[in-house]
Amino acid sequence: MEQLYNNLDAIYDEMVDIRRHLHRHPELSFKEEKTAAYIADFHRQLGHKVRTNVGGNGVLAYLEGKRPGPTVALRADFDALPIREQTDVPFKSVNEGVMHACGHDGHTATLLGLAKVLNGMEDELEGTIVFVHQHAEELPPGGAAAMIEDGCLDGVDVIFGTHLQAQMPLGEIGYRVGPLQAAPDRFDIKIQGQGGHGAYPNDTKDSIVIGGQLINNLQQIVSRRVDPLDQAVVSICNFVAQNPYNVIADTAEMTGTVRTFKEETRDFIEKEIERVVQGTCQVSDADYEYTYTRGYPTLVNHREETEFVAELAKDVPGVEVVKETPQVMGGEDYSYYLQHVKGTFFFTGAKHPERDNPYPHHHPKFDIDERALLHAAKVLGKATLQYMKDHAVKSVNQVG
């Protein structure tokens, strides 16, 4: 593995340059044409077989070793967020209102750097590597399911992926067997009341008052209807009822998210929200519209592959701590890959060195310690080479 580590160290500056280029030129989910072209061109210059427009804007690149063995997939996402950047870095986004505020620029730089190094080790590879560059992770329905349908996992035996974590210390690797990230769903509610003059509320059905009552009532679903030993979130994230100062709103609309780990809890909350909406509106003789949209499934890591990565990460240069990480309520469409092939998804610490309390993901001042790119690449690279060595005779381990 020393060759792998040394070669990654040698191109660290190039990885940083790639990350900063992508950070400077972010693109929103499902609109990542220039980013996809940049990725495809990078792989073509390495001589890799490349597929573009996979399930949308996805890119696949293939590196075949000189000896037979398993097919290992490595995934990185590359879409950005609709956020106006407020950092003062010299590589600040030039696309107004669009920002890499979740580390996907770092994920892509990690995988491209690793691809370049592994390309130079082609004679030692015992199998095939599929570099899965995924679009649209941030916006359901996401890019993973469409890429899978378009064949990105065909012949793949195992898949590995990581997420840079800005609030996890540099040098730390976080793993977890089983459920790691929650299923993220969305709900939309429209309350149809009866507007009128603010001086005569008795002639109205005040949608704002009804909405306020509904917000309070919805909070009781988790606190009073879900088992305290289960994990669930119901959050109202948007409430709109805009009118002149003296006009009672005819309608009020709200949007929110539900996060769960268990399918039975997910099903229950979906139905319970409507029951609460219906009852709250009935009290005030108002009508409603309710839509529940399911996002990604719960991300569930496979035991053998997770323990495999956790064990090998302990000896990777720069990694100081390898520990079991708590479950997180954030969603991740990497979960789809794990429903089709065995694999794992782990966290790589990337806490900014100048901040005791770093800005969280999806914040306009989000940033990372770029040294985490090396740690991520070394763990993914070692996992790839070691898995190939351990499974020199190819076997396809499909799930279900």
Buried (B, 14 or more C-beta within 10 A) or exposed (E): BEEBBEBBBEBBEEBBBBBBBBBBBBBBBBBBEBBBEBBBEBBEEBEBEBBBEBBBBBBBBBBBBEEEBBBBBBBBBBBBBEBEBEBEEEBEBEBEEBBBBBBBBBBBBBBBBBBBBBBEBBEBBBBBBBBBBBBBBBBBBBBBBBBBEBEBBEEBBBBBBBBBBBBBEBBBBBBBBEBBBBBBBBBBBBBBBBBBEBEEEEEBBBBBBBBBBBBEBBBEBBEEBBEEEEBBBBEBEEBEBEBEEEEBBBBBBBBBBBBBBBEEBBEBBBEBBBEBBEEBBEEBEBBBEBEBEBBBBBBBBBEEBBBBBBEBBEEBBBBEBBEEBEBBBBBBBBBBBBBBBBBBBBBBBBBBEEEEEBBEBEBEBBBBBBBBBBBBBBBBBBBBBBBBEEBEEBEEBEEE
